[in-house]
Amino acid sequence: MRTTLDIPDELITSLQKVTGEKSKTKAICIAIEEYIRKKRIDKLISLSGKIKIFYDWQKMEELEIKEMEEDAKRWRRR
């Protein structure tokens, strides 16, 4: 998508140096992606302690092993 933006030259130059990109477009895309990633991480961190997850890894492992054994039996029958 083409967009016209009025971004100060110093800011773009600094961004290109930090990202190591020669292209202004690539440098801006990297900056936007990084900003979004950080915001998502901040949102997840803010949920810390607010969500309770009951995960019984031993039970899940037992179920996975059982499924693998059943699959192996099915394949042996063929």
C-alpha positions in Angstrom: 0.0 0.0 0.0 1.4 3.4 -0.9 1.2 6.0 1.8 2.6 9.5 2.0 4.1 10.3 5.4 6.0 13.4 6.7 8.7 11.8 8.8 11.7 13.9 9.8 14.9 12.9 7.8 16.9 12.6 11.0 14.5 10.0 12.3 14.6 8.0 9.1 18.4 8.2 8.9 18.7 7.0 12.5 16.2 4.2 11.9 18.2 3.0 8.8 21.4 3.0 10.9 19.8 1.0 13.7 18.1 -1.5 11.4 21.0 -1.7 9.0 18.6 -1.3 6.0 19.4 0.8 3.0 15.7 1.0 2.0 13.5 3.4 3.9 10.5 1.2 3.4 12.2 -1.9 4.8 13.5 0.1 7.8 10.0 1.4 8.5 8.5 -2.0 8.2 11.0 -3.5 10.6 10.2 -0.7 13.1 6.5 -1.2 12.8 6.8 -4.9 13.2 9.0 -4.5 16.3 6.6 -1.9 17.8 3.7 -4.3 17.3 5.6 -7.2 18.8 6.6 -5.2 21.9 3.0 -4.0 22.4 1.8 -7.6 22.2 4.4 -8.7 24.7 3.4 -5.9 27.0 -0.3 -7.0 26.8 0.7 -10.6 27.7 2.8 -9.4 30.6 -0.2 -7.3 31.8 -2.2 -10.5 32.0 0.3 -12.1 34.3 -1.5 -13.5 37.4 -5.0 -12.8 35.9 -5.3 -16.0 34.0 -5.2 -19.4 35.7 -4.2 -22.3 33.5 -4.5 -25.8 35.0 -2.1 -27.9 33.0 -1.3 -31.4 34.0 1.7 -32.2 31.9 2.0 -35.7 33.2 -1.6 -36.6 32.2 -1.1 -35.0 28.8 2.1 -37.0 28.3 0.3 -40.2 29.2 -2.5 -39.4 26.7 0.1 -38.7 24.0 1.9 -41.9 24.6 -1.3 -43.9 24.5 -2.3 -42.3 21.2 1.1 -43.1 19.8 0.8 -46.7 20.9 -2.7 -46.9 19.3 -1.4 -45.4 16.1 1.5 -47.9 16.0 -1.0 -50.8 16.5 -3.1 -49.6 13.6 -0.1 -49.3 11.3 1.1 -52.8 12.3 -2.2 -54.4 11.3 -2.0 -53.2 7.8 
